Amino acid sequence: MSIIAAYYEAWRTGNLEALAEVIHDDFVFNPHVGGVTMSKSDLMGFASNDLTRSENDRTLFENDEVGVTHSLVHFASGSTSEAVLSFLRFKDGKIISMETGATPLSDDYKLVGSE
């Protein structure tokens, strides 16, 4: 199983042990908001509190060094869902860093040309 597939499976099933196995101890997360940097323990806190869920998870590219993903992410806080693009770096077969970019999706969003 690919690193990204293992990450998605662990997150989707709420398997915190499997998630901890795929995240490097020196993990750094630079999200698209807030200007903060988070650690492995921060990510595990999000997962354990079920603060987000995603759908349409896609791996756009993955090799032994990096990966690029795209997902629709929904937040337990009720804030606007987002289309999230993530860039991941791997080390020792685990995710060592993640950076995201996102586009908020309004409730009335319609795909161009779908009407």
Buried (B, 14 or more C-beta within 10 A) or exposed (E): EEBBEBBBBBBEEEBEEBBBEBBBEEBBBBBBEEEEEBBBEBBBEBBEEEEBBBEEBEBEEBEEEEBBBBBBBBEEEEEEBBBBBBBBBBEEEBBBBBBBEBEEBEEEEEEEEEE
